[in-house]
Amino acid sequence: MSTSQVERRQMVRAAMKAPYLTREEEHDLAVKWRHQRDKRALDRLTLAHMRLVIAVASRFRNFGLPLGDLIQEGHVGLLEAAARFEPEREVRFSTYATWWIRAQIQDYILRNWSIVRGGTSSSQKSLFFNLRRLRAKLSGNQSSLTDSELHQKIADAIGVKAADVALMNARLSGPDTSLNAPVAETDGSGADRQDFLVSEDPTPDEVVTQSIDDERRAKWLRSALRVLSERELRIVRERRLSDDGATLEALGQKLGISKERVRQIESRAMEKLKTALLEKQPDRAAYSI
């Protein structure tokens, strides 16, 4: 038996032997710790509530983490509760401490259950800790449900999207797998899982080629724009070369002409641009502007 197992058993035995506290004793110990920082009062108060820590920790045994670690984390939550407890509110310490114990254990599980952190929001956290229970309950009551219908019912019960339920269900259904793990240990290829990941991003060659092409097009366009008159250039810039293209009516009001006249000038300017571009790059007949 390892040292940690021995220490855990000793801690459990000590917790079970610790006497229960009356409401008055609990209140007096909490007052001494809060106002006088009496360490012995804190020890008695926390020892008497270690049964509560063990009971809460036992509810989370199915997440695959050592019970001893869960109890230790619960003890941290118990100490946090003792530090924040206000005996003047006339609330039993066990009622107040339960939330802190459970929160500390749940946070520990979320940090250590997987190398990929999950449950970063309150809804995701609720989904993580309630998915298995709700799935078992709904599957038992309505065995004819399809996976998508089951996910939707769980999503409605927790208040999340069905896609989030499906994703969390997939995560809980299997262990983490390293990208450096070999695909097959017997084929002798030495290939890792990451060797088969497909990236949708462009390759370095494609990035460089695209950058060069963009620079060339910009140069051709700047040269072609010189064939336009001042008014044509203004219309093209505001209609075609700005993020928020101006409307024909707005440009007509600025220039003191009708929107139909603006459309005509724009159409003529675009034809002049196309002609100028094709003169410089005749092999770019399909070039679109």
N, C-alpha and C positions, 0 to 999 in steps of 0.2 A: 504494500500500500504506500502511495507516495505521501510526501510531507504535506502537500496541499489537501489531500483527502483527509488526512488525520486532523489537520487544523479545522477543516470544514465540519467534521463530525464533532469535534470538541466545541465548536461555536454553536452548532445545533443543540447539543446536549445542554450547554450553558443557557441557551435561550429557553429551552423547555423547562429548565429548573427554576428560572427566574420567577419570582412571585409577581402576581398581578397587582396592579396599583388601583387604589380606590380613586374616585374623582378628586377628593381632597388632596391625597398624596401626590397625584399627578400634577395638580395645580400648584402645590407648594414647590415641587421640584422644578417645574417650569419657571416659576417666579425667581427661585434662587439662581437658576442658570441665566435667565435673561437680565436680571438686575444686579446680581452679585458675581456672575461668571464662576459659579461654584462647579468645578469640574466633577466632583463626586455626584452632584445632583444630575448632571448631564449623563454620566455613566449609568446611573440607576434608571433614568428615564428611557434611554435608548435600549438598555438591556431588556427592560420589561416589554419593549415593543419589537424585539427581534422575531418573535413568533409571527407578527404581522409581516415583516420583511420576507420571511421564509414562505409564508402563505402566498404572498403576491408573486414572488419569484417562481414558485412552482407552477403558476398558471402559464408561464412562458417557456416551459421545458421543451415544447415541440419545435422550437426554432433552431435546435441543433447546437446550442451553446452550453458549456458546462454550468450545471446548477450552482456550483460554488461561486463562479464568476458573477452570476446573476444575483446571488445573495449579497456578495460584496458590493455590487453596484447599488442594490437596494439599501444597503447600510449607508452608503454615501448619500442617497436621497433622504434617509431618515435623519442624518446629521444636518442636512440642509433644512429640513423641516423644523428641527429643533432650533436652528439659528434664526428662523423667521417666525416662529410661533409666538403669538401674542396671547398669553393666558387671560388677559383682561376681557377678551371677547367671549369667555365662558363657552368655548367650543372644546370638545374632547380632542386630545392630542392625536389619537388614532385616526379620527375623521380627517384631520388636517394633513397628517403625515402620509396617508394612503396615496394622495395625489402625487406627492413628491417622490415617493418610492416607485410608483408605477412609471412616472415620467422619466426617472433616471434609468430604470431598467429598459424601457422602450428605446431611449436614445442610445444606450449601449448596444442593443440588438441591431438597430439601424446602422450603427457605425461598424459593426463587426460581422454581421450576417453575410455580407457580400463585399467584395472589393469595389463594387460600384455602389456609390451612395444612393439610397432611395428614400422616399418618404420625407422630402425636403419641405413639403407644405402640410398643413393640417389635414387636408382632404386625402393626400397621398399616404400620410401616416395612418389615418383611419382605415384606408383601403388595405394597407399592408397587414395590419393586425386583425382585421375582421374578414378578409377575403375567404380564408379557409372555412371559418365558422358559417358564414352565409352560404358558401357554395355547398357545404354538406347539408345545411338545412333545406335549401331550395331543391337540391338534387333529390333529397329524400321525399319531400312533399310532392314534387312534380317531376318524376323521373323521365317524362317524355320530352322535356325541354331540350332544344338544341343548344350548342355552345353559345351561339350568338344571342339566343333568347335568355340564357342563363346570365351571360355577361350584362345584358341590358337590365335585367331585374336587379342584379347586384349594384350596378351603376345608379339606378334609381333609388335604391335603399341608402346608399352612402352619399350620393350627390356628386358623382364624378361622371366622366365620359365612359362609354362602353369600351372605347379603344384603350383607355387607361386600365380598365379591368383586364382586358385581354393581355396587355403588356405585362401587368403585374402577375397575372396567372402564369404566363410563360416564364417569368423570372423565378417564381416560387416552385415551378415544376422541375427545375434542373439546377445543378451546381454551376459555379463559375468555371469557365474554361479559358486557359491561358492561350493567347494568340501565338505564343512560342511553342506550344505543344505540337509534337509531330502529328501529321495527318494519319499515318499508319506506321506503327513501329516495325512491321514485318516487310514492307516493300523496299526498304533500303534506300529510298530516294532522299531522305533527310529533309524533306519539305515540311515547313511549318504551316499552321493554319493561316497566318498572316500573309503567306505567299499567294494565297488564293483570294485575298480581298480585292475587290475591284473598286477603283476610285473613279468617280465621275468627273473629277477635276481635269482640266487639260494638262497634257504633258509639258515639261519645260520647253521642248521644241515648239509646241503649238503656241505657248504663251509668247515666246520670242517672235515667232512668225506673225502672230496677231498684232503684236506691238509695232513691228516694222510696217505691216500693211496699214495700220491705223495712221501712222506718221505720214506714209505716202499719200493716203487719201486726203488727209488734212492739208498737205502741201498742194495737191492738185486743186482742192476746193478753194484755198486762198488765192491761187493763181487765177482760177476761173471767175471768181467774184469780181475781179478787176474790170470785166467787160460790162458790168452793170452800171446803170446811172445811179446817182445818189438816192433817188426816190425808190428805184427798184431794189437797191441794196438794203435800204431801210425796211422795206416790206418783207423781203426774204429773211432778213435777220430776225424780225419780230414774229414772223409767221412760222418759219421753219427751223431757225437756229437757236431759239430760246427754249428753256425748259417749259415755260407756260406760254404756249403759242397764242398770240393776240388774235382776236376775232376780226373778221372782215369789217364788221360794223364799228368796232373800237378804233381800228386803224383808219377807217374812212373819216371818222370824226376828228382824229388827230391831224390828218392831211387835208381836211376840208373837201373831200370828194365822196362819192357814193360808194357803198360796199361793192356794188357791181364793178365799178371802175377799179377798185382795189384788186378784185379777183382777176380782171383782165390784165392788169399790170403784173400781178404775180405769175399768171400763166405765161406771159411773154418772157418774164425774167427767167423762169424755170427752163424754157426752151433755149434761151441764150446760154444758160449755164450748161445744159446738156451738150449743146454744140461745142462750147469751149472745152469741155472735158474730153469729148471724143476726138477733138483735134489734137489734143496732147497725148491721149491714150486711145488710139483707134482700135486696139484689141480688147477694149473694155466696153464693147457694145451693149452688154447686158448690165452695165453699171447703173444702179438705181439711185435717184436723188429725190 
